[in-house]
Amino acid sequence: MRERYGFDLSAPDAAELATKLLAENADCDAHLLHAAVLATRGDNAAALAAAERATALDANSARAQTTLAALLVHAGRLPEGL
């Protein structure tokens, strides 16, 4: 997604850019990007919420399902993540 949106997830302004992107276009990919930025910064609860929103927007997105599963497992919610 970095190639699509043009910024590095670990850049100092990544959270600000992801939030701006959400304001402009709150689609599945924007929520996934926001989730990735949040997870990179260690805000796993917020990242999980963003991944859940992405999955709600596009239940058929393999990327959304995979991201959500990984965050659920990381949160210790193994049965839900598998």
C-alpha positions as a Markdown table, in Angstrom:
| # | Residue | x | y | z |
|---|---|---|---|---|
| 1 | Met | 0.0 | 0.0 | 0.0 |
| 2 | Arg | 3.0 | 2.3 | 0.4 |
| 3 | Glu | 3.3 | 2.4 | -3.3 |
| 4 | Arg | -0.3 | 3.3 | -3.8 |
| 5 | Tyr | -0.5 | 6.0 | -1.1 |
| 6 | Gly | 3.1 | 7.3 | -1.3 |
| 7 | Phe | 4.3 | 7.2 | 2.3 |
| 8 | Asp | 6.2 | 5.0 | 4.7 |
| 9 | Leu | 4.3 | 3.4 | 7.5 |
| 10 | Ser | 7.1 | 4.3 | 10.0 |
| 11 | Ala | 7.5 | 7.9 | 8.9 |
| 12 | Pro | 6.9 | 10.5 | 11.6 |
| 13 | Asp | 3.9 | 11.9 | 9.8 |
| 14 | Ala | 2.4 | 8.5 | 8.8 |
| 15 | Ala | -0.5 | 8.7 | 11.3 |
| 16 | Glu | -1.4 | 12.2 | 10.2 |
| 17 | Leu | -1.3 | 11.2 | 6.5 |
| 18 | Ala | -3.4 | 8.1 | 7.2 |
| 19 | Thr | -6.0 | 10.1 | 9.1 |
| 20 | Lys | -6.1 | 12.6 | 6.3 |
| 21 | Leu | -6.6 | 9.8 | 3.8 |
| 22 | Leu | -9.5 | 8.4 | 5.8 |
| 23 | Ala | -11.2 | 11.9 | 5.8 |
| 24 | Glu | -10.9 | 12.0 | 2.0 |
| 25 | Asn | -11.8 | 8.4 | 1.2 |
| 26 | Ala | -12.8 | 6.0 | 3.9 |
| 27 | Asp | -12.7 | 2.8 | 1.9 |
| 28 | Cys | -11.4 | -0.6 | 2.9 |
| 29 | Asp | -7.8 | 0.1 | 1.8 |
| 30 | Ala | -7.7 | 3.4 | 3.7 |
| 31 | His | -8.8 | 1.7 | 6.9 |
| 32 | Leu | -6.2 | -1.0 | 6.3 |
| 33 | Leu | -3.5 | 1.5 | 5.9 |
| 34 | His | -4.6 | 3.3 | 9.0 |
| 35 | Ala | -4.5 | -0.1 | 10.8 |
| 36 | Ala | -1.0 | -0.8 | 9.6 |
| 37 | Val | 0.2 | 2.7 | 10.8 |
| 38 | Leu | -1.4 | 2.2 | 14.2 |
| 39 | Ala | 0.0 | -1.3 | 14.6 |
| 40 | Thr | 3.5 | 0.0 | 13.6 |
| 41 | Arg | 3.2 | 2.5 | 16.5 |
| 42 | Gly | 2.1 | -0.2 | 18.9 |
| 43 | Asp | -1.6 | 0.9 | 19.2 |
| 44 | Asn | -2.9 | -2.6 | 18.6 |
| 45 | Ala | -6.4 | -2.0 | 20.0 |
| 46 | Ala | -7.0 | 0.9 | 17.6 |
| 47 | Ala | -5.3 | -1.1 | 14.7 |
| 48 | Leu | -7.7 | -3.9 | 15.4 |
| 49 | Ala | -10.7 | -1.6 | 15.3 |
| 50 | Ala | -9.5 | -0.1 | 12.0 |
| 51 | Ala | -9.1 | -3.6 | 10.5 |
| 52 | Glu | -12.6 | -4.6 | 11.7 |
| 53 | Arg | -14.0 | -1.5 | 9.9 |
| 54 | Ala | -12.0 | -2.4 | 6.7 |
| 55 | Thr | -13.5 | -5.9 | 6.9 |
| 56 | Ala | -17.0 | -4.6 | 7.4 |
| 57 | Leu | -16.6 | -2.4 | 4.3 |
| 58 | Asp | -15.3 | -5.3 | 2.1 |
| 59 | Ala | -15.9 | -8.7 | 3.6 |
| 60 | Asn | -14.4 | -10.3 | 0.5 |
| 61 | Ser | -11.0 | -8.5 | 0.8 |
| 62 | Ala | -8.3 | -11.1 | 1.4 |
| 63 | Arg | -6.0 | -8.3 | 2.6 |
| 64 | Ala | -8.6 | -7.2 | 5.1 |
| 65 | Gln | -9.3 | -10.7 | 6.3 |
| 66 | Thr | -5.6 | -11.5 | 6.7 |
| 67 | Thr | -4.8 | -8.2 | 8.5 |
| 68 | Leu | -7.7 | -8.7 | 10.9 |
| 69 | Ala | -6.7 | -12.3 | 11.6 |
| 70 | Ala | -3.1 | -11.3 | 12.3 |
| 71 | Leu | -4.2 | -8.6 | 14.7 |
| 72 | Leu | -6.6 | -10.9 | 16.5 |
| 73 | Val | -3.9 | -13.5 | 17.0 |
| 74 | His | -1.5 | -10.8 | 18.2 |
| 75 | Ala | -4.2 | -9.7 | 20.7 |
| 76 | Gly | -4.4 | -13.2 | 22.1 |
| 77 | Arg | -7.8 | -13.9 | 20.4 |
| 78 | Leu | -6.5 | -17.0 | 18.7 |
| 79 | Pro | -9.9 | -18.8 | 18.0 |
| 80 | Glu | -11.2 | -15.7 | 16.3 |
| 81 | Gly | -8.0 | -15.1 | 14.3 |
| 82 | Leu | -8.0 | -18.6 | 12.9 |
